[in-house]
Amino acid sequence: MTDHHANEPGIPTRCPHCSAAIDLADLLAIAEGTGLPEDPVLGGGEPLRFRPARFDVAGRPIDPSGAVCGRLACHRCRGEIAIPAKASPR
Ligand SMILES: [Zn+2]
């Protein structure tokens, strides 16, 4: 398989769960605030996955409750994508 697609260092090019090609612009953020509903697709108490529209000064997504989120999820299977702490989601 040839894959010329390249993301920022530390960010995988394919989802480890479903092998979907990862584009930073497609990734969902995982909500970390309290009082938010569980993810409507995953259920089971999994935190909400959402398409971030707001970001803090460091480029981290801000969830609907206003909490900064440091975890990202696959846009297809919603599985968490492990991102090295020093790599910015943006
Ligand atoms: Zn996936």
PDB file of the backbone (N, CA, C, O) and the ligand in Angstrom, with CONECT records:
HET     ZN  A 101       1
ATOM      1  N   MET A   1       0.854  -1.192   0.000  1.00  0.00           N
ATOM      2  CA  MET A   1       0.000   0.000   0.000  1.00  0.00           C
ATOM      3  C   MET A   1       0.888   1.239   0.000  1.00  0.00           C
ATOM      4  O   MET A   1       1.791   1.373   0.826  1.00  0.00           O
ATOM      5  N   THR A   2       0.628   2.106  -0.901  1.00  0.00           N
ATOM      6  CA  THR A   2       1.394   3.351  -0.954  1.00  0.00           C
ATOM      7  C   THR A   2       0.531   4.478  -0.405  1.00  0.00           C
ATOM      8  O   THR A   2      -0.624   4.656  -0.792  1.00  0.00           O
ATOM      9  N   ASP A   3       1.119   5.214   0.489  1.00  0.00           N
ATOM     10  CA  ASP A   3       0.360   6.295   1.094  1.00  0.00           C
ATOM     11  C   ASP A   3       1.242   7.526   1.188  1.00  0.00           C
ATOM     12  O   ASP A   3       2.138   7.607   2.027  1.00  0.00           O
ATOM     13  N   HIS A   4       0.978   8.457   0.334  1.00  0.00           N
ATOM     14  CA  HIS A   4       1.796   9.665   0.317  1.00  0.00           C
ATOM     15  C   HIS A   4       1.238  10.737   1.253  1.00  0.00           C
ATOM     16  O   HIS A   4       1.809  11.814   1.423  1.00  0.00           O
ATOM     17  N   HIS A   5       0.121  10.399   1.838  1.00  0.00           N
ATOM     18  CA  HIS A   5      -0.486  11.378   2.732  1.00  0.00           C
ATOM     19  C   HIS A   5       0.360  11.486   3.997  1.00  0.00           C
ATOM     20  O   HIS A   5       0.739  10.467   4.573  1.00  0.00           O
ATOM     21  N   ALA A   6       0.653  12.674   4.423  1.00  0.00           N
ATOM     22  CA  ALA A   6       1.477  12.854   5.617  1.00  0.00           C
ATOM     23  C   ALA A   6       0.836  13.858   6.555  1.00  0.00           C
ATOM     24  O   ALA A   6       0.439  14.950   6.145  1.00  0.00           O
ATOM     25  N   ASN A   7       0.741  13.476   7.809  1.00  0.00           N
ATOM     26  CA  ASN A   7       0.262  14.396   8.823  1.00  0.00           C
ATOM     27  C   ASN A   7       1.449  14.957   9.590  1.00  0.00           C
ATOM     28  O   ASN A   7       2.600  14.666   9.265  1.00  0.00           O
ATOM     29  N   GLU A   8       1.172  15.751  10.592  1.00  0.00           N
ATOM     30  CA  GLU A   8       2.236  16.279  11.441  1.00  0.00           C
ATOM     31  C   GLU A   8       2.942  15.128  12.147  1.00  0.00           C
ATOM     32  O   GLU A   8       2.350  14.067  12.340  1.00  0.00           O
ATOM     33  N   PRO A   9       4.191  15.323  12.532  1.00  0.00           N
ATOM     34  CA  PRO A   9       4.924  14.267  13.227  1.00  0.00           C
ATOM     35  C   PRO A   9       4.163  13.804  14.466  1.00  0.00           C
ATOM     36  O   PRO A   9       3.627  14.614  15.223  1.00  0.00           O
ATOM     37  N   GLY A  10       4.128  12.495  14.656  1.00  0.00           N
ATOM     38  CA  GLY A  10       3.475  11.951  15.842  1.00  0.00           C
ATOM     39  C   GLY A  10       2.018  11.620  15.628  1.00  0.00           C
ATOM     40  O   GLY A  10       1.409  10.934  16.448  1.00  0.00           O
ATOM     41  N   ILE A  11       1.447  12.102  14.530  1.00  0.00           N
ATOM     42  CA  ILE A  11       0.043  11.810  14.264  1.00  0.00           C
ATOM     43  C   ILE A  11      -0.026  10.727  13.191  1.00  0.00           C
ATOM     44  O   ILE A  11       0.486  10.911  12.086  1.00  0.00           O
ATOM     45  N   PRO A  12      -0.651   9.611  13.511  1.00  0.00           N
ATOM     46  CA  PRO A  12      -0.671   8.497  12.553  1.00  0.00           C
ATOM     47  C   PRO A  12      -1.432   8.857  11.295  1.00  0.00           C
ATOM     48  O   PRO A  12      -2.329   9.700  11.323  1.00  0.00           O
ATOM     49  N   THR A  13      -1.075   8.217  10.182  1.00  0.00           N
ATOM     50  CA  THR A  13      -1.755   8.506   8.925  1.00  0.00           C
ATOM     51  C   THR A  13      -2.984   7.633   8.750  1.00  0.00           C
ATOM     52  O   THR A  13      -3.842   7.902   7.909  1.00  0.00           O
ATOM     53  N   ARG A  14      -3.057   6.553   9.580  1.00  0.00           N
ATOM     54  CA  ARG A  14      -4.235   5.689   9.487  1.00  0.00           C
ATOM     55  C   ARG A  14      -4.757   5.388  10.874  1.00  0.00           C
ATOM     56  O   ARG A  14      -3.991   5.276  11.830  1.00  0.00           O
ATOM     57  N   CYS A  15      -6.070   5.259  10.975  1.00  0.00           N
ATOM     58  CA  CYS A  15      -6.682   4.921  12.253  1.00  0.00           C
ATOM     59  C   CYS A  15      -6.239   3.528  12.687  1.00  0.00           C
ATOM     60  O   CYS A  15      -6.321   2.584  11.901  1.00  0.00           O
ATOM     61  N   PRO A  16      -5.767   3.384  13.932  1.00  0.00           N
ATOM     62  CA  PRO A  16      -5.353   2.058  14.405  1.00  0.00           C
ATOM     63  C   PRO A  16      -6.534   1.116  14.601  1.00  0.00           C
ATOM     64  O   PRO A  16      -6.340  -0.089  14.758  1.00  0.00           O
ATOM     65  N   HIS A  17      -7.747   1.643  14.594  1.00  0.00           N
ATOM     66  CA  HIS A  17      -8.932   0.821  14.853  1.00  0.00           C
ATOM     67  C   HIS A  17      -9.594   0.352  13.559  1.00  0.00           C
ATOM     68  O   HIS A  17      -9.963  -0.817  13.443  1.00  0.00           O
ATOM     69  N   CYS A  18      -9.747   1.250  12.586  1.00  0.00           N
ATOM     70  CA  CYS A  18     -10.499   0.889  11.384  1.00  0.00           C
ATOM     71  C   CYS A  18      -9.708   1.137  10.101  1.00  0.00           C
ATOM     72  O   CYS A  18     -10.217   0.891   9.007  1.00  0.00           O
ATOM     73  N   SER A  19      -8.466   1.622  10.222  1.00  0.00           N
ATOM     74  CA  SER A  19      -7.585   1.843   9.077  1.00  0.00           C
ATOM     75  C   SER A  19      -8.039   2.969   8.157  1.00  0.00           C
ATOM     76  O   SER A  19      -7.518   3.101   7.049  1.00  0.00           O
ATOM     77  N   ALA A  20      -8.982   3.770   8.583  1.00  0.00           N
ATOM     78  CA  ALA A  20      -9.366   4.924   7.781  1.00  0.00           C
ATOM     79  C   ALA A  20      -8.187   5.884   7.684  1.00  0.00           C
ATOM     80  O   ALA A  20      -7.458   6.081   8.657  1.00  0.00           O
ATOM     81  N   ALA A  21      -8.002   6.479   6.514  1.00  0.00           N
ATOM     82  CA  ALA A  21      -6.963   7.488   6.375  1.00  0.00           C
ATOM     83  C   ALA A  21      -7.318   8.677   7.248  1.00  0.00           C
ATOM     84  O   ALA A  21      -8.459   9.140   7.250  1.00  0.00           O
ATOM     85  N   ILE A  22      -6.340   9.164   7.986  1.00  0.00           N
ATOM     86  CA  ILE A  22      -6.590  10.255   8.918  1.00  0.00           C
ATOM     87  C   ILE A  22      -6.153  11.570   8.297  1.00  0.00           C
ATOM     88  O   ILE A  22      -5.015  11.724   7.855  1.00  0.00           O
ATOM     89  N   ASP A  23      -7.060  12.489   8.276  1.00  0.00           N
ATOM     90  CA  ASP A  23      -6.727  13.859   7.898  1.00  0.00           C
ATOM     91  C   ASP A  23      -7.063  14.707   9.120  1.00  0.00           C
ATOM     92  O   ASP A  23      -8.160  14.619   9.672  1.00  0.00           O
ATOM     93  N   LEU A  24      -6.107  15.523   9.528  1.00  0.00           N
ATOM     94  CA  LEU A  24      -6.337  16.329  10.733  1.00  0.00           C
ATOM     95  C   LEU A  24      -7.649  17.097  10.659  1.00  0.00           C
ATOM     96  O   LEU A  24      -8.327  17.278  11.670  1.00  0.00           O
ATOM     97  N   ALA A  25      -8.000  17.543   9.471  1.00  0.00           N
ATOM     98  CA  ALA A  25      -9.211  18.345   9.336  1.00  0.00           C
ATOM     99  C   ALA A  25     -10.465  17.525   9.568  1.00  0.00           C
ATOM    100  O   ALA A  25     -11.530  18.080   9.838  1.00  0.00           O
ATOM    101  N   ASP A  26     -10.345  16.186   9.463  1.00  0.00           N
ATOM    102  CA  ASP A  26     -11.511  15.320   9.630  1.00  0.00           C
ATOM    103  C   ASP A  26     -11.675  14.808  11.049  1.00  0.00           C
ATOM    104  O   ASP A  26     -12.751  14.341  11.422  1.00  0.00           O
ATOM    105  N   LEU A  27     -10.620  14.890  11.839  1.00  0.00           N
ATOM    106  CA  LEU A  27     -10.665  14.264  13.159  1.00  0.00           C
ATOM    107  C   LEU A  27     -11.703  14.916  14.063  1.00  0.00           C
ATOM    108  O   LEU A  27     -11.972  16.115  13.977  1.00  0.00           O
ATOM    109  N   LEU A  28     -12.271  14.096  14.926  1.00  0.00           N
ATOM    110  CA  LEU A  28     -13.196  14.592  15.935  1.00  0.00           C
ATOM    111  C   LEU A  28     -12.430  14.780  17.233  1.00  0.00           C
ATOM    112  O   LEU A  28     -11.423  14.112  17.471  1.00  0.00           O
ATOM    113  N   ALA A  29     -12.904  15.684  18.066  1.00  0.00           N
ATOM    114  CA  ALA A  29     -12.337  15.844  19.401  1.00  0.00           C
ATOM    115  C   ALA A  29     -13.204  15.080  20.392  1.00  0.00           C
ATOM    116  O   ALA A  29     -14.397  14.883  20.164  1.00  0.00           O
ATOM    117  N   ILE A  30     -12.596  14.653  21.490  1.00  0.00           N
ATOM    118  CA  ILE A  30     -13.327  13.945  22.535  1.00  0.00           C
ATOM    119  C   ILE A  30     -13.580  14.925  23.677  1.00  0.00           C
ATOM    120  O   ILE A  30     -12.645  15.468  24.265  1.00  0.00           O
ATOM    121  N   ALA A  31     -14.855  15.142  23.979  1.00  0.00           N
ATOM    122  CA  ALA A  31     -15.213  16.122  25.007  1.00  0.00           C
ATOM    123  C   ALA A  31     -14.685  15.700  26.371  1.00  0.00           C
ATOM    124  O   ALA A  31     -14.699  14.516  26.706  1.00  0.00           O
ATOM    125  N   GLU A  32     -14.231  16.644  27.142  1.00  0.00           N
ATOM    126  CA  GLU A  32     -13.711  16.362  28.474  1.00  0.00           C
ATOM    127  C   GLU A  32     -14.465  17.095  29.565  1.00  0.00           C
ATOM    128  O   GLU A  32     -14.208  16.878  30.749  1.00  0.00           O
ATOM    129  N   GLY A  33     -15.382  17.951  29.188  1.00  0.00           N
ATOM    130  CA  GLY A  33     -16.150  18.686  30.179  1.00  0.00           C
ATOM    131  C   GLY A  33     -17.176  17.796  30.865  1.00  0.00           C
ATOM    132  O   GLY A  33     -17.506  16.718  30.372  1.00  0.00           O
ATOM    133  N   THR A  34     -17.673  18.253  32.000  1.00  0.00           N
ATOM    134  CA  THR A  34     -18.709  17.504  32.709  1.00  0.00           C
ATOM    135  C   THR A  34     -20.081  17.997  32.278  1.00  0.00           C
ATOM    136  O   THR A  34     -20.222  19.119  31.792  1.00  0.00           O
ATOM    137  N   GLY A  35     -21.083  17.161  32.456  1.00  0.00           N
ATOM    138  CA  GLY A  35     -22.446  17.556  32.150  1.00  0.00           C
ATOM    139  C   GLY A  35     -22.811  17.428  30.689  1.00  0.00           C
ATOM    140  O   GLY A  35     -23.881  17.871  30.270  1.00  0.00           O
ATOM    141  N   LEU A  36     -21.920  16.820  29.903  1.00  0.00           N
ATOM    142  CA  LEU A  36     -22.226  16.632  28.484  1.00  0.00           C
ATOM    143  C   LEU A  36     -22.812  15.235  28.277  1.00  0.00           C
ATOM    144  O   LEU A  36     -22.528  14.321  29.051  1.00  0.00           O
ATOM    145  N   PRO A  37     -23.618  15.070  27.250  1.00  0.00           N
ATOM    146  CA  PRO A  37     -24.181  13.738  26.979  1.00  0.00           C
ATOM    147  C   PRO A  37     -23.097  12.777  26.520  1.00  0.00           C
ATOM    148  O   PRO A  37     -22.039  13.190  26.046  1.00  0.00           O
ATOM    149  N   GLU A  38     -23.380  11.479  26.670  1.00  0.00           N
ATOM    150  CA  GLU A  38     -22.446  10.488  26.141  1.00  0.00           C
ATOM    151  C   GLU A  38     -22.497  10.539  24.616  1.00  0.00           C
ATOM    152  O   GLU A  38     -23.393  11.148  24.029  1.00  0.00           O
ATOM    153  N   ASP A  39     -21.522   9.890  23.990  1.00  0.00           N
ATOM    154  CA  ASP A  39     -21.521   9.892  22.530  1.00  0.00           C
ATOM    155  C   ASP A  39     -22.745   9.130  22.015  1.00  0.00           C
ATOM    156  O   ASP A  39     -22.977   7.995  22.432  1.00  0.00           O
ATOM    157  N   PRO A  40     -23.533   9.737  21.112  1.00  0.00           N
ATOM    158  CA  PRO A  40     -24.785   9.116  20.667  1.00  0.00           C
ATOM    159  C   PRO A  40     -24.559   7.867  19.823  1.00  0.00           C
ATOM    160  O   PRO A  40     -25.467   7.046  19.697  1.00  0.00           O
ATOM    161  N   VAL A  41     -23.390   7.706  19.252  1.00  0.00           N
ATOM    162  CA  VAL A  41     -23.109   6.526  18.426  1.00  0.00           C
ATOM    163  C   VAL A  41     -22.482   5.421  19.256  1.00  0.00           C
ATOM    164  O   VAL A  41     -22.893   4.263  19.171  1.00  0.00           O
ATOM    165  N   LEU A  42     -21.492   5.775  20.055  1.00  0.00           N
ATOM    166  CA  LEU A  42     -20.798   4.762  20.842  1.00  0.00           C
ATOM    167  C   LEU A  42     -21.589   4.345  22.073  1.00  0.00           C
ATOM    168  O   LEU A  42     -21.626   3.163  22.417  1.00  0.00           O
ATOM    169  N   GLY A  43     -22.224   5.310  22.741  1.00  0.00           N
ATOM    170  CA  GLY A  43     -22.955   4.996  23.962  1.00  0.00           C
ATOM    171  C   GLY A  43     -22.016   4.445  25.021  1.00  0.00           C
ATOM    172  O   GLY A  43     -20.803   4.647  24.974  1.00  0.00           O
ATOM    173  N   GLY A  44     -22.616   3.735  25.987  1.00  0.00           N
ATOM    174  CA  GLY A  44     -21.818   3.086  27.009  1.00  0.00           C
ATOM    175  C   GLY A  44     -21.006   4.024  27.868  1.00  0.00           C
ATOM    176  O   GLY A  44     -19.983   3.634  28.430  1.00  0.00           O
ATOM    177  N   GLY A  45     -21.461   5.267  27.971  1.00  0.00           N
ATOM    178  CA  GLY A  45     -20.751   6.222  28.800  1.00  0.00           C
ATOM    179  C   GLY A  45     -19.533   6.835  28.128  1.00  0.00           C
ATOM    180  O   GLY A  45     -18.788   7.590  28.753  1.00  0.00           O
ATOM    181  N   GLU A  46     -19.327   6.511  26.848  1.00  0.00           N
ATOM    182  CA  GLU A  46     -18.196   7.116  26.132  1.00  0.00           C
ATOM    183  C   GLU A  46     -18.434   8.621  25.994  1.00  0.00           C
ATOM    184  O   GLU A  46     -19.541   9.050  25.670  1.00  0.00           O
ATOM    185  N   PRO A  47     -17.399   9.415  26.240  1.00  0.00           N
ATOM    186  CA  PRO A  47     -17.595  10.866  26.113  1.00  0.00           C
ATOM    187  C   PRO A  47     -17.914  11.272  24.676  1.00  0.00           C
ATOM    188  O   PRO A  47     -17.526  10.608  23.715  1.00  0.00           O
ATOM    189  N   LEU A  48     -18.619  12.359  24.571  1.00  0.00           N
ATOM    190  CA  LEU A  48     -19.067  12.874  23.277  1.00  0.00           C
ATOM    191  C   LEU A  48     -17.903  13.135  22.329  1.00  0.00           C
ATOM    192  O   LEU A  48     -16.899  13.741  22.704  1.00  0.00           O
ATOM    193  N   ARG A  49     -18.055  12.672  21.114  1.00  0.00           N
ATOM    194  CA  ARG A  49     -17.140  13.059  20.025  1.00  0.00           C
ATOM    195  C   ARG A  49     -17.800  14.197  19.272  1.00  0.00           C
ATOM    196  O   ARG A  49     -19.003  14.159  19.013  1.00  0.00           O
ATOM    197  N   PHE A  50     -17.023  15.204  18.920  1.00  0.00           N
ATOM    198  CA  PHE A  50     -17.616  16.346  18.231  1.00  0.00           C
ATOM    199  C   PHE A  50     -16.601  16.957  17.283  1.00  0.00           C
ATOM    200  O   PHE A  50     -15.391  16.793  17.445  1.00  0.00           O
ATOM    201  N   ARG A  51     -17.118  17.662  16.296  1.00  0.00           N
ATOM    202  CA  ARG A  51     -16.252  18.363  15.348  1.00  0.00           C
ATOM    203  C   ARG A  51     -15.947  19.738  15.934  1.00  0.00           C
ATOM    204  O   ARG A  51     -16.836  20.584  16.033  1.00  0.00           O
ATOM    205  N   PRO A  52     -14.709  19.961  16.318  1.00  0.00           N
ATOM    206  CA  PRO A  52     -14.411  21.206  17.034  1.00  0.00           C
ATOM    207  C   PRO A  52     -14.579  22.440  16.155  1.00  0.00           C
ATOM    208  O   PRO A  52     -14.183  22.459  14.989  1.00  0.00           O
ATOM    209  N   ALA A  53     -15.171  23.458  16.744  1.00  0.00           N
ATOM    210  CA  ALA A  53     -15.342  24.731  16.040  1.00  0.00           C
ATOM    211  C   ALA A  53     -14.600  25.843  16.761  1.00  0.00           C
ATOM    212  O   ALA A  53     -14.359  26.910  16.197  1.00  0.00           O
ATOM    213  N   ARG A  54     -14.239  25.587  18.014  1.00  0.00           N
ATOM    214  CA  ARG A  54     -13.523  26.604  18.795  1.00  0.00           C
ATOM    215  C   ARG A  54     -12.226  25.997  19.302  1.00  0.00           C
ATOM    216  O   ARG A  54     -12.165  24.802  19.595  1.00  0.00           O
ATOM    217  N   PHE A  55     -11.200  26.811  19.405  1.00  0.00           N
ATOM    218  CA  PHE A  55      -9.894  26.340  19.847  1.00  0.00           C
ATOM    219  C   PHE A  55      -9.293  27.331  20.829  1.00  0.00           C
ATOM    220  O   PHE A  55      -9.565  28.530  20.770  1.00  0.00           O
ATOM    221  N   ASP A  56      -8.457  26.799  21.750  1.00  0.00           N
ATOM    222  CA  ASP A  56      -7.790  27.723  22.662  1.00  0.00           C
ATOM    223  C   ASP A  56      -6.545  28.306  21.982  1.00  0.00           C
ATOM    224  O   ASP A  56      -6.281  28.036  20.811  1.00  0.00           O
ATOM    225  N   VAL A  57      -5.792  29.102  22.729  1.00  0.00           N
ATOM    226  CA  VAL A  57      -4.649  29.791  22.112  1.00  0.00           C
ATOM    227  C   VAL A  57      -3.570  28.807  21.662  1.00  0.00           C
ATOM    228  O   VAL A  57      -2.752  29.124  20.799  1.00  0.00           O
ATOM    229  N   ALA A  58      -3.576  27.599  22.259  1.00  0.00           N
ATOM    230  CA  ALA A  58      -2.593  26.591  21.862  1.00  0.00           C
ATOM    231  C   ALA A  58      -3.115  25.706  20.732  1.00  0.00           C
ATOM    232  O   ALA A  58      -2.440  24.765  20.314  1.00  0.00           O
ATOM    233  N   GLY A  59      -4.307  26.007  20.244  1.00  0.00           N
ATOM    234  CA  GLY A  59      -4.851  25.239  19.131  1.00  0.00           C
ATOM    235  C   GLY A  59      -5.581  23.982  19.539  1.00  0.00           C
ATOM    236  O   GLY A  59      -5.913  23.147  18.697  1.00  0.00           O
ATOM    237  N   ARG A  60      -5.837  23.841  20.850  1.00  0.00           N
ATOM    238  CA  ARG A  60      -6.557  22.659  21.305  1.00  0.00           C
ATOM    239  C   ARG A  60      -8.059  22.886  21.202  1.00  0.00           C
ATOM    240  O   ARG A  60      -8.537  23.995  21.442  1.00  0.00           O
ATOM    241  N   PRO A  61      -8.807  21.841  20.845  1.00  0.00           N
ATOM    242  CA  PRO A  61     -10.261  22.013  20.700  1.00  0.00           C
ATOM    243  C   PRO A  61     -10.925  22.349  22.032  1.00  0.00           C
ATOM    244  O   PRO A  61     -10.459  21.924  23.090  1.00  0.00           O
ATOM    245  N   ILE A  62     -11.993  23.098  21.975  1.00  0.00           N
ATOM    246  CA  ILE A  62     -12.800  23.428  23.143  1.00  0.00           C
ATOM    247  C   ILE A  62     -14.169  22.785  22.954  1.00  0.00           C
ATOM    248  O   ILE A  62     -14.824  22.993  21.933  1.00  0.00           O
ATOM    249  N   ASP A  63     -14.599  22.001  23.945  1.00  0.00           N
ATOM    250  CA  ASP A  63     -15.864  21.286  23.806  1.00  0.00           C
ATOM    251  C   ASP A  63     -17.052  22.201  24.130  1.00  0.00           C
ATOM    252  O   ASP A  63     -16.865  23.336  24.568  1.00  0.00           O
ATOM    253  N   PRO A  64     -18.286  21.695  23.908  1.00  0.00           N
ATOM    254  CA  PRO A  64     -19.459  22.565  24.098  1.00  0.00           C
ATOM    255  C   PRO A  64     -19.615  23.102  25.514  1.00  0.00           C
ATOM    256  O   PRO A  64     -20.314  24.095  25.718  1.00  0.00           O
ATOM    257  N   SER A  65     -18.979  22.466  26.501  1.00  0.00           N
ATOM    258  CA  SER A  65     -19.078  22.968  27.878  1.00  0.00           C
ATOM    259  C   SER A  65     -17.992  23.984  28.181  1.00  0.00           C
ATOM    260  O   SER A  65     -17.979  24.583  29.257  1.00  0.00           O
ATOM    261  N   GLY A  66     -17.075  24.182  27.231  1.00  0.00           N
ATOM    262  CA  GLY A  66     -16.012  25.155  27.428  1.00  0.00           C
ATOM    263  C   GLY A  66     -14.703  24.550  27.913  1.00  0.00           C
ATOM    264  O   GLY A  66     -13.740  25.277  28.154  1.00  0.00           O
ATOM    265  N   ALA A  67     -14.654  23.223  28.059  1.00  0.00           N
ATOM    266  CA  ALA A  67     -13.426  22.567  28.518  1.00  0.00           C
ATOM    267  C   ALA A  67     -12.475  22.337  27.351  1.00  0.00           C
ATOM    268  O   ALA A  67     -12.899  22.048  26.231  1.00  0.00           O
ATOM    269  N   VAL A  68     -11.187  22.470  27.633  1.00  0.00           N
ATOM    270  CA  VAL A  68     -10.169  22.208  26.612  1.00  0.00           C
ATOM    271  C   VAL A  68      -9.987  20.698  26.480  1.00  0.00           C
ATOM    272  O   VAL A  68      -9.926  19.983  27.480  1.00  0.00           O
ATOM    273  N   CYS A  69      -9.903  20.222  25.247  1.00  0.00           N
ATOM    274  CA  CYS A  69      -9.813  18.783  25.003  1.00  0.00           C
ATOM    275  C   CYS A  69      -8.450  18.432  24.421  1.00  0.00           C
ATOM    276  O   CYS A  69      -7.969  19.097  23.504  1.00  0.00           O
ATOM    277  N   GLY A  70      -7.838  17.395  24.953  1.00  0.00           N
ATOM    278  CA  GLY A  70      -6.532  16.977  24.463  1.00  0.00           C
ATOM    279  C   GLY A  70      -6.570  15.637  23.755  1.00  0.00           C
ATOM    280  O   GLY A  70      -5.524  15.093  23.400  1.00  0.00           O
ATOM    281  N   ARG A  71      -7.773  15.093  23.543  1.00  0.00           N
ATOM    282  CA  ARG A  71      -7.887  13.777  22.916  1.00  0.00           C
ATOM    283  C   ARG A  71      -8.664  13.891  21.616  1.00  0.00           C
ATOM    284  O   ARG A  71      -9.625  14.653  21.507  1.00  0.00           O
ATOM    285  N   LEU A  72      -8.224  13.116  20.634  1.00  0.00           N
ATOM    286  CA  LEU A  72      -8.869  13.136  19.331  1.00  0.00           C
ATOM    287  C   LEU A  72      -9.403  11.752  18.992  1.00  0.00           C
ATOM    288  O   LEU A  72      -8.931  10.743  19.517  1.00  0.00           O
ATOM    289  N   ALA A  73     -10.383  11.720  18.117  1.00  0.00           N
ATOM    290  CA  ALA A  73     -10.992  10.446  17.736  1.00  0.00           C
ATOM    291  C   ALA A  73     -11.158  10.373  16.229  1.00  0.00           C
ATOM    292  O   ALA A  73     -11.274  11.388  15.543  1.00  0.00           O
ATOM    293  N   CYS A  74     -11.166   9.140  15.734  1.00  0.00           N
ATOM    294  CA  CYS A  74     -11.366   8.878  14.311  1.00  0.00           C
ATOM    295  C   CYS A  74     -12.745   9.368  13.870  1.00  0.00           C
ATOM    296  O   CYS A  74     -13.732   9.183  14.582  1.00  0.00           O
ATOM    297  N   HIS A  75     -12.806   9.995  12.687  1.00  0.00           N
ATOM    298  CA  HIS A  75     -14.081  10.499  12.191  1.00  0.00           C
ATOM    299  C   HIS A  75     -14.980   9.360  11.729  1.00  0.00           C
ATOM    300  O   HIS A  75     -16.191   9.543  11.607  1.00  0.00           O
ATOM    301  N   ARG A  76     -14.404   8.184  11.469  1.00  0.00           N
ATOM    302  CA  ARG A  76     -15.210   7.083  10.940  1.00  0.00           C
ATOM    303  C   ARG A  76     -15.697   6.140  12.048  1.00  0.00           C
ATOM    304  O   ARG A  76     -16.896   5.897  12.183  1.00  0.00           O
ATOM    305  N   CYS A  77     -14.740   5.607  12.847  1.00  0.00           N
ATOM    306  CA  CYS A  77     -15.148   4.628  13.863  1.00  0.00           C
ATOM    307  C   CYS A  77     -15.254   5.248  15.254  1.00  0.00           C
ATOM    308  O   CYS A  77     -15.736   4.602  16.185  1.00  0.00           O
ATOM    309  N   ARG A  78     -14.815   6.478  15.399  1.00  0.00           N
ATOM    310  CA  ARG A  78     -14.883   7.214  16.672  1.00  0.00           C
ATOM    311  C   ARG A  78     -13.943   6.661  17.733  1.00  0.00           C
ATOM    312  O   ARG A  78     -14.025   7.045  18.899  1.00  0.00           O
ATOM    313  N   GLY A  79     -13.059   5.771  17.337  1.00  0.00           N
ATOM    314  CA  GLY A  79     -12.063   5.275  18.279  1.00  0.00           C
ATOM    315  C   GLY A  79     -11.048   6.366  18.580  1.00  0.00           C
ATOM    316  O   GLY A  79     -10.751   7.208  17.733  1.00  0.00           O
ATOM    317  N   GLU A  80     -10.517   6.338  19.804  1.00  0.00           N
ATOM    318  CA  GLU A  80      -9.549   7.367  20.172  1.00  0.00           C
ATOM    319  C   GLU A  80      -8.250   7.161  19.419  1.00  0.00           C
ATOM    320  O   GLU A  80      -7.769   6.036  19.285  1.00  0.00           O
ATOM    321  N   ILE A  81      -7.686   8.255  18.930  1.00  0.00           N
ATOM    322  CA  ILE A  81      -6.388   8.237  18.264  1.00  0.00           C
ATOM    323  C   ILE A  81      -5.371   8.773  19.262  1.00  0.00           C
ATOM    324  O   ILE A  81      -5.481   9.911  19.718  1.00  0.00           O
ATOM    325  N   ALA A  82      -4.399   7.968  19.595  1.00  0.00           N
ATOM    326  CA  ALA A  82      -3.391   8.405  20.559  1.00  0.00           C
ATOM    327  C   ALA A  82      -2.481   9.439  19.917  1.00  0.00           C
ATOM    328  O   ALA A  82      -1.876   9.192  18.874  1.00  0.00           O
ATOM    329  N   ILE A  83      -2.394  10.585  20.545  1.00  0.00           N
ATOM    330  CA  ILE A  83      -1.558  11.668  20.047  1.00  0.00           C
ATOM    331  C   ILE A  83      -0.491  11.949  21.103  1.00  0.00           C
ATOM    332  O   ILE A  83      -0.830  12.142  22.270  1.00  0.00           O
ATOM    333  N   PRO A  84       0.772  11.978  20.731  1.00  0.00           N
ATOM    334  CA  PRO A  84       1.803  12.324  21.712  1.00  0.00           C
ATOM    335  C   PRO A  84       1.503  13.671  22.339  1.00  0.00           C
ATOM    336  O   PRO A  84       1.047  14.591  21.661  1.00  0.00           O
ATOM    337  N   ALA A  85       1.757  13.787  23.634  1.00  0.00           N
ATOM    338  CA  ALA A  85       1.368  14.981  24.375  1.00  0.00           C
ATOM    339  C   ALA A  85       1.938  16.256  23.777  1.00  0.00           C
ATOM    340  O   ALA A  85       1.311  17.312  23.846  1.00  0.00           O
ATOM    341  N   LYS A  86       3.121  16.162  23.193  1.00  0.00           N
ATOM    342  CA  LYS A  86       3.723  17.395  22.694  1.00  0.00           C
ATOM    343  C   LYS A  86       3.231  17.765  21.305  1.00  0.00           C
ATOM    344  O   LYS A  86       3.480  18.876  20.840  1.00  0.00           O
ATOM    345  N   ALA A  87       2.536  16.852  20.635  1.00  0.00           N
ATOM    346  CA  ALA A  87       2.010  17.172  19.308  1.00  0.00           C
ATOM    347  C   ALA A  87       0.692  17.907  19.444  1.00  0.00           C
ATOM    348  O   ALA A  87      -0.219  17.433  20.122  1.00  0.00           O
ATOM    349  N   SER A  88       0.586  19.028  18.823  1.00  0.00           N
ATOM    350  CA  SER A  88      -0.656  19.774  18.872  1.00  0.00           C
ATOM    351  C   SER A  88      -1.660  19.151  17.916  1.00  0.00           C
ATOM    352  O   SER A  88      -1.289  18.746  16.814  1.00  0.00           O
ATOM    353  N   PRO A  89      -2.926  19.067  18.316  1.00  0.00           N
ATOM    354  CA  PRO A  89      -3.944  18.551  17.396  1.00  0.00           C
ATOM    355  C   PRO A  89      -4.086  19.402  16.147  1.00  0.00           C
ATOM    356  O   PRO A  89      -4.624  18.935  15.143  1.00  0.00           O
ATOM    357  N   ARG A  90      -3.631  20.596  16.188  1.00  0.00           N
ATOM    358  CA  ARG A  90      -3.702  21.453  15.011  1.00  0.00           C
ATOM    359  C   ARG A  90      -2.318  21.808  14.555  1.00  0.00           C
ATOM    360  O   ARG A  90      -2.158  22.528  13.570  1.00  0.00           O
TER     361      ARG A  90
HETATM  362 ZN    ZN A 101     -11.225   4.585  12.891  1.00  0.00          ZN2+
END
